[in-house]
């Protein structure tokens, strides 16, 4: 099983014609989270909110339970820096 979470930044994301702070897609066990870098919301808040949409996926539950090293590093980075370099794509 591929446990990939892609995080990208896109200031044009929308849902049903409305601009949104974030969106999450799941396809073939690969997750993509898009975050609007122009949002007034905290990036960490948006990321956590989008992840909660996937709690019913078996592999995401396992990811939280196992707390793999890369995921832990991402959370640590977000919490310590309270930001992400918006020009880069983060892939875990």
HTML snippet that shows the backbone in 3Dmol.js (N, CA, C, O; Angstrom):
<script src="https://3Dmol.org/build/3Dmol-min.js"></script>
<div id="view" style="width:600px;height:400px;position:relative"></div>
<script>
const pdb = `
ATOM      1  N   UNK A   1       0.842  -1.183   0.000  1.00  0.00           N
ATOM      2  CA  UNK A   1       0.000   0.000   0.000  1.00  0.00           C
ATOM      3  C   UNK A   1       0.884   1.242   0.000  1.00  0.00           C
ATOM      4  O   UNK A   1       1.842   1.341   0.767  1.00  0.00           O
ATOM      5  N   UNK A   2       0.554   2.164  -0.853  1.00  0.00           N
ATOM      6  CA  UNK A   2       1.301   3.408  -0.953  1.00  0.00           C
ATOM      7  C   UNK A   2       0.713   4.416   0.025  1.00  0.00           C
ATOM      8  O   UNK A   2      -0.437   4.828  -0.130  1.00  0.00           O
ATOM      9  N   UNK A   3       1.473   4.809   1.010  1.00  0.00           N
ATOM     10  CA  UNK A   3       0.999   5.774   2.008  1.00  0.00           C
ATOM     11  C   UNK A   3       1.587   7.148   1.715  1.00  0.00           C
ATOM     12  O   UNK A   3       2.398   7.658   2.489  1.00  0.00           O
ATOM     13  N   UNK A   4       1.192   7.732   0.628  1.00  0.00           N
ATOM     14  CA  UNK A   4       1.729   9.017   0.200  1.00  0.00           C
ATOM     15  C   UNK A   4       0.741  10.128   0.504  1.00  0.00           C
ATOM     16  O   UNK A   4      -0.446  10.030   0.192  1.00  0.00           O
ATOM     17  N   UNK A   5       1.252  11.187   1.117  1.00  0.00           N
ATOM     18  CA  UNK A   5       0.466  12.395   1.307  1.00  0.00           C
ATOM     19  C   UNK A   5       1.217  13.532   0.620  1.00  0.00           C
ATOM     20  O   UNK A   5       2.334  13.874   1.010  1.00  0.00           O
ATOM     21  N   UNK A   6       0.605  14.107  -0.392  1.00  0.00           N
ATOM     22  CA  UNK A   6       1.188  15.247  -1.103  1.00  0.00           C
ATOM     23  C   UNK A   6       0.534  16.519  -0.585  1.00  0.00           C
ATOM     24  O   UNK A   6      -0.689  16.593  -0.471  1.00  0.00           O
ATOM     25  N   UNK A   7       1.337  17.506  -0.276  1.00  0.00           N
ATOM     26  CA  UNK A   7       0.811  18.798   0.148  1.00  0.00           C
ATOM     27  C   UNK A   7       1.288  19.834  -0.861  1.00  0.00           C
ATOM     28  O   UNK A   7       2.487  20.029  -1.059  1.00  0.00           O
ATOM     29  N   UNK A   8       0.325  20.493  -1.493  1.00  0.00           N
ATOM     30  CA  UNK A   8       0.667  21.510  -2.480  1.00  0.00           C
ATOM     31  C   UNK A   8      -0.051  22.810  -2.132  1.00  0.00           C
ATOM     32  O   UNK A   8      -1.012  22.819  -1.363  1.00  0.00           O
ATOM     33  N   UNK A   9       0.421  23.879  -2.700  1.00  0.00           N
ATOM     34  CA  UNK A   9      -0.156  25.194  -2.453  1.00  0.00           C
ATOM     35  C   UNK A   9      -0.719  25.736  -3.755  1.00  0.00           C
ATOM     36  O   UNK A   9      -0.050  25.737  -4.789  1.00  0.00           O
ATOM     37  N   UNK A  10      -1.965  26.196  -3.683  1.00  0.00           N
ATOM     38  CA  UNK A  10      -2.670  26.637  -4.876  1.00  0.00           C
ATOM     39  C   UNK A  10      -3.657  27.731  -4.460  1.00  0.00           C
ATOM     40  O   UNK A  10      -4.598  27.467  -3.711  1.00  0.00           O
ATOM     41  N   UNK A  11      -3.446  28.939  -4.938  1.00  0.00           N
ATOM     42  CA  UNK A  11      -4.337  30.032  -4.534  1.00  0.00           C
ATOM     43  C   UNK A  11      -5.589  30.136  -5.396  1.00  0.00           C
ATOM     44  O   UNK A  11      -6.359  31.089  -5.269  1.00  0.00           O
ATOM     45  N   UNK A  12      -5.791  29.153  -6.276  1.00  0.00           N
ATOM     46  CA  UNK A  12      -7.000  29.175  -7.098  1.00  0.00           C
ATOM     47  C   UNK A  12      -7.934  27.999  -6.803  1.00  0.00           C
ATOM     48  O   UNK A  12      -8.876  27.761  -7.559  1.00  0.00           O
ATOM     49  N   UNK A  13      -7.688  27.262  -5.716  1.00  0.00           N
ATOM     50  CA  UNK A  13      -8.542  26.110  -5.433  1.00  0.00           C
ATOM     51  C   UNK A  13      -9.947  26.562  -5.072  1.00  0.00           C
ATOM     52  O   UNK A  13     -10.144  27.553  -4.369  1.00  0.00           O
ATOM     53  N   UNK A  14     -10.919  25.806  -5.576  1.00  0.00           N
ATOM     54  CA  UNK A  14     -12.307  26.124  -5.265  1.00  0.00           C
ATOM     55  C   UNK A  14     -13.114  24.849  -5.181  1.00  0.00           C
ATOM     56  O   UNK A  14     -12.723  23.810  -5.713  1.00  0.00           O
ATOM     57  N   UNK A  15     -14.235  24.941  -4.512  1.00  0.00           N
ATOM     58  CA  UNK A  15     -15.161  23.826  -4.366  1.00  0.00           C
ATOM     59  C   UNK A  15     -16.535  24.325  -4.756  1.00  0.00           C
ATOM     60  O   UNK A  15     -17.078  25.233  -4.127  1.00  0.00           O
ATOM     61  N   UNK A  16     -17.096  23.729  -5.797  1.00  0.00           N
ATOM     62  CA  UNK A  16     -18.398  24.151  -6.326  1.00  0.00           C
ATOM     63  C   UNK A  16     -18.436  25.647  -6.658  1.00  0.00           C
ATOM     64  O   UNK A  16     -19.447  26.317  -6.447  1.00  0.00           O
ATOM     65  N   UNK A  17     -17.326  26.151  -7.177  1.00  0.00           N
ATOM     66  CA  UNK A  17     -17.273  27.545  -7.591  1.00  0.00           C
ATOM     67  C   UNK A  17     -16.892  28.536  -6.509  1.00  0.00           C
ATOM     68  O   UNK A  17     -16.776  29.729  -6.786  1.00  0.00           O
ATOM     69  N   UNK A  18     -16.693  28.072  -5.280  1.00  0.00           N
ATOM     70  CA  UNK A  18     -16.309  28.945  -4.173  1.00  0.00           C
ATOM     71  C   UNK A  18     -14.837  28.724  -3.825  1.00  0.00           C
ATOM     72  O   UNK A  18     -14.390  27.588  -3.672  1.00  0.00           O
ATOM     73  N   UNK A  19     -14.093  29.817  -3.704  1.00  0.00           N
ATOM     74  CA  UNK A  19     -12.698  29.693  -3.273  1.00  0.00           C
ATOM     75  C   UNK A  19     -12.680  29.199  -1.832  1.00  0.00           C
ATOM     76  O   UNK A  19     -13.464  29.650  -0.997  1.00  0.00           O
ATOM     77  N   UNK A  20     -11.777  28.269  -1.556  1.00  0.00           N
ATOM     78  CA  UNK A  20     -11.707  27.647  -0.234  1.00  0.00           C
ATOM     79  C   UNK A  20     -10.282  27.711   0.297  1.00  0.00           C
ATOM     80  O   UNK A  20      -9.336  27.961  -0.449  1.00  0.00           O
ATOM     81  N   UNK A  21     -10.146  27.478   1.614  1.00  0.00           N
ATOM     82  CA  UNK A  21      -8.828  27.484   2.253  1.00  0.00           C
ATOM     83  C   UNK A  21      -8.032  26.231   1.945  1.00  0.00           C
ATOM     84  O   UNK A  21      -6.804  26.270   1.877  1.00  0.00           O
ATOM     85  N   UNK A  22      -8.733  25.112   1.757  1.00  0.00           N
ATOM     86  CA  UNK A  22      -8.051  23.856   1.487  1.00  0.00           C
ATOM     87  C   UNK A  22      -8.995  22.822   0.921  1.00  0.00           C
ATOM     88  O   UNK A  22     -10.211  22.900   1.100  1.00  0.00           O
ATOM     89  N   UNK A  23      -8.421  21.856   0.239  1.00  0.00           N
ATOM     90  CA  UNK A  23      -9.170  20.715  -0.302  1.00  0.00           C
ATOM     91  C   UNK A  23      -8.310  19.478  -0.164  1.00  0.00           C
ATOM     92  O   UNK A  23      -7.082  19.558  -0.134  1.00  0.00           O
ATOM     93  N   UNK A  24      -8.961  18.342  -0.082  1.00  0.00           N
ATOM     94  CA  UNK A  24      -8.233  17.082   0.022  1.00  0.00           C
ATOM     95  C   UNK A  24      -8.810  16.092  -0.975  1.00  0.00           C
ATOM     96  O   UNK A  24     -10.025  15.995  -1.144  1.00  0.00           O
ATOM     97  N   UNK A  25      -7.921  15.360  -1.630  1.00  0.00           N
ATOM     98  CA  UNK A  25      -8.309  14.352  -2.600  1.00  0.00           C
ATOM     99  C   UNK A  25      -7.665  13.036  -2.197  1.00  0.00           C
ATOM    100  O   UNK A  25      -6.540  13.017  -1.698  1.00  0.00           O
ATOM    101  N   UNK A  26      -8.369  11.952  -2.410  1.00  0.00           N
ATOM    102  CA  UNK A  26      -7.814  10.627  -2.158  1.00  0.00           C
ATOM    103  C   UNK A  26      -8.065   9.776  -3.388  1.00  0.00           C
ATOM    104  O   UNK A  26      -9.202   9.618  -3.832  1.00  0.00           O
ATOM    105  N   UNK A  27      -6.984   9.228  -3.933  1.00  0.00           N
ATOM    106  CA  UNK A  27      -7.105   8.391  -5.115  1.00  0.00           C
ATOM    107  C   UNK A  27      -6.030   7.312  -5.062  1.00  0.00           C
ATOM    108  O   UNK A  27      -4.843   7.613  -4.939  1.00  0.00           O
ATOM    109  N   UNK A  28      -6.453   6.057  -5.156  1.00  0.00           N
ATOM    110  CA  UNK A  28      -5.526   4.910  -5.121  1.00  0.00           C
ATOM    111  C   UNK A  28      -4.560   4.988  -3.943  1.00  0.00           C
ATOM    112  O   UNK A  28      -3.354   4.805  -4.111  1.00  0.00           O
ATOM    113  N   UNK A  29      -5.092   5.258  -2.753  1.00  0.00           N
ATOM    114  CA  UNK A  29      -4.311   5.342  -1.518  1.00  0.00           C
ATOM    115  C   UNK A  29      -3.259   6.442  -1.533  1.00  0.00           C
ATOM    116  O   UNK A  29      -2.338   6.432  -0.716  1.00  0.00           O
ATOM    117  N   UNK A  30      -3.385   7.374  -2.441  1.00  0.00           N
ATOM    118  CA  UNK A  30      -2.508   8.548  -2.440  1.00  0.00           C
ATOM    119  C   UNK A  30      -3.377   9.756  -2.132  1.00  0.00           C
ATOM    120  O   UNK A  30      -4.417   9.966  -2.756  1.00  0.00           O
ATOM    121  N   UNK A  31      -2.942  10.535  -1.173  1.00  0.00           N
ATOM    122  CA  UNK A  31      -3.703  11.693  -0.721  1.00  0.00           C
ATOM    123  C   UNK A  31      -3.006  12.959  -1.192  1.00  0.00           C
ATOM    124  O   UNK A  31      -1.784  13.080  -1.106  1.00  0.00           O
ATOM    125  N   UNK A  32      -3.797  13.897  -1.690  1.00  0.00           N
ATOM    126  CA  UNK A  32      -3.277  15.213  -2.026  1.00  0.00           C
ATOM    127  C   UNK A  32      -4.059  16.246  -1.239  1.00  0.00           C
ATOM    128  O   UNK A  32      -5.288  16.284  -1.291  1.00  0.00           O
ATOM    129  N   UNK A  33      -3.344  17.078  -0.517  1.00  0.00           N
ATOM    130  CA  UNK A  33      -3.951  18.186   0.213  1.00  0.00           C
ATOM    131  C   UNK A  33      -3.490  19.466  -0.475  1.00  0.00           C
ATOM    132  O   UNK A  33      -2.294  19.720  -0.622  1.00  0.00           O
ATOM    133  N   UNK A  34      -4.471  20.265  -0.890  1.00  0.00           N
ATOM    134  CA  UNK A  34      -4.150  21.569  -1.475  1.00  0.00           C
ATOM    135  C   UNK A  34      -4.510  22.631  -0.457  1.00  0.00           C
ATOM    136  O   UNK A  34      -5.606  22.627   0.104  1.00  0.00           O
ATOM    137  N   UNK A  35      -3.580  23.537  -0.226  1.00  0.00           N
ATOM    138  CA  UNK A  35      -3.777  24.626   0.730  1.00  0.00           C
ATOM    139  C   UNK A  35      -3.651  25.945  -0.018  1.00  0.00           C
ATOM    140  O   UNK A  35      -2.733  26.137  -0.816  1.00  0.00           O
ATOM    141  N   UNK A  36      -4.584  26.848   0.250  1.00  0.00           N
ATOM    142  CA  UNK A  36      -4.553  28.164  -0.365  1.00  0.00           C
ATOM    143  C   UNK A  36      -3.571  29.039   0.420  1.00  0.00           C
ATOM    144  O   UNK A  36      -3.848  29.385   1.568  1.00  0.00           O
ATOM    145  N   UNK A  37      -2.433  29.402  -0.173  1.00  0.00           N
ATOM    146  CA  UNK A  37      -1.439  30.210   0.544  1.00  0.00           C
ATOM    147  C   UNK A  37      -1.926  31.627   0.841  1.00  0.00           C
ATOM    148  O   UNK A  37      -1.338  32.323   1.669  1.00  0.00           O
ATOM    149  N   UNK A  38      -2.994  32.059   0.172  1.00  0.00           N
ATOM    150  CA  UNK A  38      -3.549  33.391   0.411  1.00  0.00           C
ATOM    151  C   UNK A  38      -4.592  33.398   1.524  1.00  0.00           C
ATOM    152  O   UNK A  38      -5.152  34.447   1.842  1.00  0.00           O
ATOM    153  N   UNK A  39      -4.853  32.240   2.115  1.00  0.00           N
ATOM    154  CA  UNK A  39      -5.861  32.146   3.164  1.00  0.00           C
ATOM    155  C   UNK A  39      -5.439  32.946   4.390  1.00  0.00           C
ATOM    156  O   UNK A  39      -4.252  33.074   4.690  1.00  0.00           O
ATOM    157  N   UNK A  40      -6.420  33.470   5.080  1.00  0.00           N
ATOM    158  CA  UNK A  40      -6.143  34.185   6.326  1.00  0.00           C
ATOM    159  C   UNK A  40      -6.072  33.222   7.507  1.00  0.00           C
ATOM    160  O   UNK A  40      -5.682  33.610   8.608  1.00  0.00           O
ATOM    161  N   UNK A  41      -6.454  31.948   7.273  1.00  0.00           N
ATOM    162  CA  UNK A  41      -6.371  30.921   8.311  1.00  0.00           C
ATOM    163  C   UNK A  41      -4.937  30.436   8.454  1.00  0.00           C
ATOM    164  O   UNK A  41      -4.151  30.510   7.510  1.00  0.00           O
ATOM    165  N   UNK A  42      -4.606  29.947   9.627  1.00  0.00           N
ATOM    166  CA  UNK A  42      -3.304  29.361   9.913  1.00  0.00           C
ATOM    167  C   UNK A  42      -3.134  28.086   9.084  1.00  0.00           C
ATOM    168  O   UNK A  42      -4.051  27.268   9.016  1.00  0.00           O
ATOM    169  N   UNK A  43      -1.987  27.913   8.465  1.00  0.00           N
ATOM    170  CA  UNK A  43      -1.731  26.756   7.613  1.00  0.00           C
ATOM    171  C   UNK A  43      -1.862  25.451   8.393  1.00  0.00           C
ATOM    172  O   UNK A  43      -2.405  24.478   7.870  1.00  0.00           O
ATOM    173  N   UNK A  44      -1.383  25.412   9.614  1.00  0.00           N
ATOM    174  CA  UNK A  44      -1.509  24.215  10.431  1.00  0.00           C
ATOM    175  C   UNK A  44      -2.974  23.876  10.679  1.00  0.00           C
ATOM    176  O   UNK A  44      -3.352  22.705  10.623  1.00  0.00           O
ATOM    177  N   UNK A  45      -3.795  24.868  10.947  1.00  0.00           N
ATOM    178  CA  UNK A  45      -5.223  24.653  11.155  1.00  0.00           C
ATOM    179  C   UNK A  45      -5.869  24.064   9.899  1.00  0.00           C
ATOM    180  O   UNK A  45      -6.659  23.125   9.987  1.00  0.00           O
ATOM    181  N   UNK A  46      -5.535  24.613   8.739  1.00  0.00           N
ATOM    182  CA  UNK A  46      -6.093  24.115   7.481  1.00  0.00           C
ATOM    183  C   UNK A  46      -5.672  22.666   7.258  1.00  0.00           C
ATOM    184  O   UNK A  46      -6.497  21.830   6.890  1.00  0.00           O
ATOM    185  N   UNK A  47      -4.396  22.367   7.478  1.00  0.00           N
ATOM    186  CA  UNK A  47      -3.890  21.007   7.284  1.00  0.00           C
ATOM    187  C   UNK A  47      -4.616  20.021   8.194  1.00  0.00           C
ATOM    188  O   UNK A  47      -5.051  18.965   7.734  1.00  0.00           O
ATOM    189  N   UNK A  48      -4.751  20.346   9.468  1.00  0.00           N
ATOM    190  CA  UNK A  48      -5.447  19.466  10.405  1.00  0.00           C
ATOM    191  C   UNK A  48      -6.898  19.297   9.983  1.00  0.00           C
ATOM    192  O   UNK A  48      -7.427  18.186  10.009  1.00  0.00           O
ATOM    193  N   UNK A  49      -7.543  20.383   9.597  1.00  0.00           N
ATOM    194  CA  UNK A  49      -8.939  20.307   9.165  1.00  0.00           C
ATOM    195  C   UNK A  49      -9.102  19.363   7.973  1.00  0.00           C
ATOM    196  O   UNK A  49     -10.006  18.528   7.955  1.00  0.00           O
ATOM    197  N   UNK A  50      -8.235  19.499   6.993  1.00  0.00           N
ATOM    198  CA  UNK A  50      -8.335  18.640   5.809  1.00  0.00           C
ATOM    199  C   UNK A  50      -8.065  17.181   6.157  1.00  0.00           C
ATOM    200  O   UNK A  50      -8.722  16.293   5.614  1.00  0.00           O
ATOM    201  N   UNK A  51      -7.124  16.915   7.039  1.00  0.00           N
ATOM    202  CA  UNK A  51      -6.835  15.532   7.438  1.00  0.00           C
ATOM    203  C   UNK A  51      -8.014  14.888   8.156  1.00  0.00           C
ATOM    204  O   UNK A  51      -8.213  13.679   8.045  1.00  0.00           O
ATOM    205  N   UNK A  52      -8.796  15.669   8.885  1.00  0.00           N
ATOM    206  CA  UNK A  52      -9.936  15.086   9.596  1.00  0.00           C
ATOM    207  C   UNK A  52     -10.976  14.532   8.627  1.00  0.00           C
ATOM    208  O   UNK A  52     -11.766  13.667   9.004  1.00  0.00           O
ATOM    209  N   UNK A  53     -10.989  15.012   7.395  1.00  0.00           N
ATOM    210  CA  UNK A  53     -11.920  14.478   6.403  1.00  0.00           C
ATOM    211  C   UNK A  53     -11.598  13.038   6.027  1.00  0.00           C
ATOM    212  O   UNK A  53     -12.444  12.336   5.473  1.00  0.00           O
ATOM    213  N   UNK A  54     -10.383  12.595   6.324  1.00  0.00           N
ATOM    214  CA  UNK A  54      -9.950  11.262   5.903  1.00  0.00           C
ATOM    215  C   UNK A  54      -9.857  10.251   7.036  1.00  0.00           C
ATOM    216  O   UNK A  54      -9.320   9.161   6.839  1.00  0.00           O
ATOM    217  N   UNK A  55     -10.359  10.579   8.197  1.00  0.00           N
ATOM    218  CA  UNK A  55     -10.196   9.672   9.327  1.00  0.00           C
ATOM    219  C   UNK A  55     -10.862   8.314   9.137  1.00  0.00           C
ATOM    220  O   UNK A  55     -10.557   7.370   9.866  1.00  0.00           O
ATOM    221  N   UNK A  56     -11.752   8.205   8.185  1.00  0.00           N
ATOM    222  CA  UNK A  56     -12.386   6.917   7.958  1.00  0.00           C
ATOM    223  C   UNK A  56     -11.541   5.986   7.087  1.00  0.00           C
ATOM    224  O   UNK A  56     -11.878   4.810   6.950  1.00  0.00           O
ATOM    225  N   UNK A  57     -10.469   6.477   6.504  1.00  0.00           N
ATOM    226  CA  UNK A  57      -9.606   5.624   5.704  1.00  0.00           C
ATOM    227  C   UNK A  57      -8.713   4.781   6.615  1.00  0.00           C
ATOM    228  O   UNK A  57      -8.059   5.302   7.518  1.00  0.00           O
ATOM    229  N   UNK A  58      -8.696   3.486   6.364  1.00  0.00           N
ATOM    230  CA  UNK A  58      -7.952   2.564   7.212  1.00  0.00           C
ATOM    231  C   UNK A  58      -6.462   2.939   7.304  1.00  0.00           C
ATOM    232  O   UNK A  58      -5.898   2.968   8.398  1.00  0.00           O
ATOM    233  N   UNK A  59      -5.836   3.223   6.168  1.00  0.00           N
ATOM    234  CA  UNK A  59      -4.399   3.484   6.228  1.00  0.00           C
ATOM    235  C   UNK A  59      -4.084   4.790   6.946  1.00  0.00           C
ATOM    236  O   UNK A  59      -3.017   4.914   7.547  1.00  0.00           O
ATOM    237  N   UNK A  60      -4.998   5.782   6.897  1.00  0.00           N
ATOM    238  CA  UNK A  60      -4.730   7.019   7.633  1.00  0.00           C
ATOM    239  C   UNK A  60      -4.827   6.779   9.135  1.00  0.00           C
ATOM    240  O   UNK A  60      -4.047   7.339   9.905  1.00  0.00           O
ATOM    241  N   UNK A  61      -5.789   5.942   9.559  1.00  0.00           N
ATOM    242  CA  UNK A  61      -5.867   5.583  10.978  1.00  0.00           C
ATOM    243  C   UNK A  61      -4.563   4.936  11.419  1.00  0.00           C
ATOM    244  O   UNK A  61      -4.025   5.258  12.479  1.00  0.00           O
ATOM    245  N   UNK A  62      -4.057   4.017  10.593  1.00  0.00           N
ATOM    246  CA  UNK A  62      -2.781   3.363  10.915  1.00  0.00           C
ATOM    247  C   UNK A  62      -1.643   4.365  10.956  1.00  0.00           C
ATOM    248  O   UNK A  62      -0.746   4.252  11.791  1.00  0.00           O
ATOM    249  N   UNK A  63      -1.672   5.344  10.065  1.00  0.00           N
ATOM    250  CA  UNK A  63      -0.635   6.374  10.030  1.00  0.00           C
ATOM    251  C   UNK A  63      -0.603   7.151  11.339  1.00  0.00           C
ATOM    252  O   UNK A  63       0.469   7.424  11.879  1.00  0.00           O
ATOM    253  N   UNK A  64      -1.792   7.508  11.852  1.00  0.00           N
ATOM    254  CA  UNK A  64      -1.850   8.210  13.126  1.00  0.00           C
ATOM    255  C   UNK A  64      -1.395   7.317  14.272  1.00  0.00           C
ATOM    256  O   UNK A  64      -0.691   7.771  15.175  1.00  0.00           O
ATOM    257  N   UNK A  65      -1.795   6.048  14.239  1.00  0.00           N
ATOM    258  CA  UNK A  65      -1.440   5.129  15.323  1.00  0.00           C
ATOM    259  C   UNK A  65       0.059   4.855  15.333  1.00  0.00           C
ATOM    260  O   UNK A  65       0.698   4.907  16.384  1.00  0.00           O
ATOM    261  N   UNK A  66       0.615   4.564  14.165  1.00  0.00           N
ATOM    262  CA  UNK A  66       2.043   4.247  14.063  1.00  0.00           C
ATOM    263  C   UNK A  66       2.894   5.500  14.257  1.00  0.00           C
ATOM    264  O   UNK A  66       4.007   5.421  14.777  1.00  0.00           O
ATOM    265  N   UNK A  67       2.376   6.655  13.841  1.00  0.00           N
ATOM    266  CA  UNK A  67       3.076   7.942  13.974  1.00  0.00           C
ATOM    267  C   UNK A  67       4.448   7.866  13.323  1.00  0.00           C
ATOM    268  O   UNK A  67       5.474   8.118  13.956  1.00  0.00           O
ATOM    269  N   UNK A  68       4.441   7.512  12.048  1.00  0.00           N
ATOM    270  CA  UNK A  68       5.704   7.305  11.332  1.00  0.00           C
ATOM    271  C   UNK A  68       6.593   8.523  11.401  1.00  0.00           C
ATOM    272  O   UNK A  68       6.116   9.641  11.598  1.00  0.00           O
ATOM    273  N   UNK A  69       7.885   8.309  11.238  1.00  0.00           N
ATOM    274  CA  UNK A  69       8.908   9.342  11.414  1.00  0.00           C
ATOM    275  C   UNK A  69       8.679  10.559  10.522  1.00  0.00           C
ATOM    276  O   UNK A  69       8.778  11.689  10.999  1.00  0.00           O
ATOM    277  N   UNK A  70       8.377  10.359   9.252  1.00  0.00           N
ATOM    278  CA  UNK A  70       8.195  11.493   8.353  1.00  0.00           C
ATOM    279  C   UNK A  70       7.000  12.340   8.750  1.00  0.00           C
ATOM    280  O   UNK A  70       7.049  13.568   8.688  1.00  0.00           O
ATOM    281  N   UNK A  71       5.930  11.680   9.157  1.00  0.00           N
ATOM    282  CA  UNK A  71       4.735  12.406   9.561  1.00  0.00           C
ATOM    283  C   UNK A  71       5.015  13.207  10.832  1.00  0.00           C
ATOM    284  O   UNK A  71       4.592  14.356  10.961  1.00  0.00           O
ATOM    285  N   UNK A  72       5.730  12.588  11.760  1.00  0.00           N
ATOM    286  CA  UNK A  72       6.102  13.274  13.003  1.00  0.00           C
ATOM    287  C   UNK A  72       6.976  14.488  12.691  1.00  0.00           C
ATOM    288  O   UNK A  72       6.811  15.548  13.295  1.00  0.00           O
ATOM    289  N   UNK A  73       7.890  14.332  11.765  1.00  0.00           N
ATOM    290  CA  UNK A  73       8.770  15.444  11.382  1.00  0.00           C
ATOM    291  C   UNK A  73       7.975  16.586  10.767  1.00  0.00           C
ATOM    292  O   UNK A  73       8.259  17.755  11.029  1.00  0.00           O
ATOM    293  N   UNK A  74       6.976  16.252   9.948  1.00  0.00           N
ATOM    294  CA  UNK A  74       6.146  17.292   9.341  1.00  0.00           C
ATOM    295  C   UNK A  74       5.404  18.078  10.409  1.00  0.00           C
ATOM    296  O   UNK A  74       5.401  19.309  10.382  1.00  0.00           O
ATOM    297  N   UNK A  75       4.770  17.378  11.354  1.00  0.00           N
ATOM    298  CA  UNK A  75       4.051  18.063  12.427  1.00  0.00           C
ATOM    299  C   UNK A  75       5.005  18.934  13.239  1.00  0.00           C
ATOM    300  O   UNK A  75       4.682  20.075  13.568  1.00  0.00           O
ATOM    301  N   UNK A  76       6.179  18.394  13.559  1.00  0.00           N
ATOM    302  CA  UNK A  76       7.154  19.150  14.349  1.00  0.00           C
ATOM    303  C   UNK A  76       7.555  20.425  13.602  1.00  0.00           C
ATOM    304  O   UNK A  76       7.635  21.501  14.194  1.00  0.00           O
ATOM    305  N   UNK A  77       7.803  20.293  12.313  1.00  0.00           N
ATOM    306  CA  UNK A  77       8.172  21.456  11.509  1.00  0.00           C
ATOM    307  C   UNK A  77       7.058  22.495  11.522  1.00  0.00           C
ATOM    308  O   UNK A  77       7.311  23.683  11.721  1.00  0.00           O
ATOM    309  N   UNK A  78       5.820  22.041  11.309  1.00  0.00           N
ATOM    310  CA  UNK A  78       4.692  22.969  11.273  1.00  0.00           C
ATOM    311  C   UNK A  78       4.493  23.668  12.610  1.00  0.00           C
ATOM    312  O   UNK A  78       4.250  24.873  12.661  1.00  0.00           O
ATOM    313  N   UNK A  79       4.596  22.905  13.684  1.00  0.00           N
ATOM    314  CA  UNK A  79       4.361  23.478  15.004  1.00  0.00           C
ATOM    315  C   UNK A  79       5.479  24.450  15.385  1.00  0.00           C
ATOM    316  O   UNK A  79       5.208  25.534  15.903  1.00  0.00           O
ATOM    317  N   UNK A  80       6.723  24.072  15.134  1.00  0.00           N
ATOM    318  CA  UNK A  80       7.849  24.920  15.527  1.00  0.00           C
ATOM    319  C   UNK A  80       7.941  26.184  14.680  1.00  0.00           C
ATOM    320  O   UNK A  80       8.269  27.255  15.190  1.00  0.00           O
ATOM    321  N   UNK A  81       7.656  26.058  13.406  1.00  0.00           N
ATOM    322  CA  UNK A  81       7.821  27.194  12.507  1.00  0.00           C
ATOM    323  C   UNK A  81       6.522  27.911  12.183  1.00  0.00           C
ATOM    324  O   UNK A  81       6.524  29.052  11.721  1.00  0.00           O
ATOM    325  N   UNK A  82       5.405  27.220  12.433  1.00  0.00           N
ATOM    326  CA  UNK A  82       4.080  27.787  12.178  1.00  0.00           C
ATOM    327  C   UNK A  82       3.952  28.313  10.752  1.00  0.00           C
ATOM    328  O   UNK A  82       3.203  29.252  10.481  1.00  0.00           O
ATOM    329  N   UNK A  83       4.696  27.690   9.856  1.00  0.00           N
ATOM    330  CA  UNK A  83       4.632  28.090   8.455  1.00  0.00           C
ATOM    331  C   UNK A  83       5.270  27.006   7.596  1.00  0.00           C
ATOM    332  O   UNK A  83       5.970  26.129   8.102  1.00  0.00           O
ATOM    333  N   UNK A  84       5.029  27.075   6.336  1.00  0.00           N
ATOM    334  CA  UNK A  84       5.680  26.214   5.356  1.00  0.00           C
ATOM    335  C   UNK A  84       6.209  27.128   4.265  1.00  0.00           C
ATOM    336  O   UNK A  84       5.581  28.132   3.931  1.00  0.00           O
ATOM    337  N   UNK A  85       7.345  26.788   3.719  1.00  0.00           N
ATOM    338  CA  UNK A  85       7.851  27.574   2.599  1.00  0.00           C
ATOM    339  C   UNK A  85       6.877  27.365   1.447  1.00  0.00           C
ATOM    340  O   UNK A  85       6.799  26.273   0.884  1.00  0.00           O
ATOM    341  N   UNK A  86       6.147  28.396   1.103  1.00  0.00           N
ATOM    342  CA  UNK A  86       5.002  28.272   0.214  1.00  0.00           C
ATOM    343  C   UNK A  86       5.364  27.979  -1.238  1.00  0.00           C
ATOM    344  O   UNK A  86       4.493  27.629  -2.034  1.00  0.00           O
ATOM    345  N   UNK A  87       6.613  28.114  -1.580  1.00  0.00           N
ATOM    346  CA  UNK A  87       6.983  27.874  -2.967  1.00  0.00           C
ATOM    347  C   UNK A  87       7.351  26.420  -3.211  1.00  0.00           C
ATOM    348  O   UNK A  87       7.560  26.029  -4.359  1.00  0.00           O
ATOM    349  N   UNK A  88       7.436  25.606  -2.161  1.00  0.00           N
ATOM    350  CA  UNK A  88       7.845  24.215  -2.317  1.00  0.00           C
ATOM    351  C   UNK A  88       6.684  23.264  -2.110  1.00  0.00           C
ATOM    352  O   UNK A  88       5.723  23.574  -1.406  1.00  0.00           O
ATOM    353  N   UNK A  89       6.785  22.105  -2.730  1.00  0.00           N
ATOM    354  CA  UNK A  89       5.828  21.040  -2.501  1.00  0.00           C
ATOM    355  C   UNK A  89       6.411  20.130  -1.432  1.00  0.00           C
ATOM    356  O   UNK A  89       7.587  19.772  -1.496  1.00  0.00           O
ATOM    357  N   UNK A  90       5.612  19.757  -0.463  1.00  0.00           N
ATOM    358  CA  UNK A  90       6.045  18.858   0.601  1.00  0.00           C
ATOM    359  C   UNK A  90       5.443  17.504   0.297  1.00  0.00           C
ATOM    360  O   UNK A  90       4.241  17.411   0.046  1.00  0.00           O
ATOM    361  N   UNK A  91       6.246  16.447   0.311  1.00  0.00           N
ATOM    362  CA  UNK A  91       5.731  15.117   0.010  1.00  0.00           C
ATOM    363  C   UNK A  91       6.189  14.148   1.077  1.00  0.00           C
ATOM    364  O   UNK A  91       7.385  13.986   1.319  1.00  0.00           O
ATOM    365  N   UNK A  92       5.222  13.502   1.713  1.00  0.00           N
ATOM    366  CA  UNK A  92       5.497  12.495   2.736  1.00  0.00           C
ATOM    367  C   UNK A  92       4.733  11.252   2.432  1.00  0.00           C
ATOM    368  O   UNK A  92       4.823  10.275   3.175  1.00  0.00           O
TER     369      UNK A  92
END
`;
const viewer = $3Dmol.createViewer("view");
viewer.addModel(pdb, "pdb");
viewer.setStyle({}, {cartoon: {color: "spectrum"}});
viewer.zoomTo();
viewer.render();
</script>
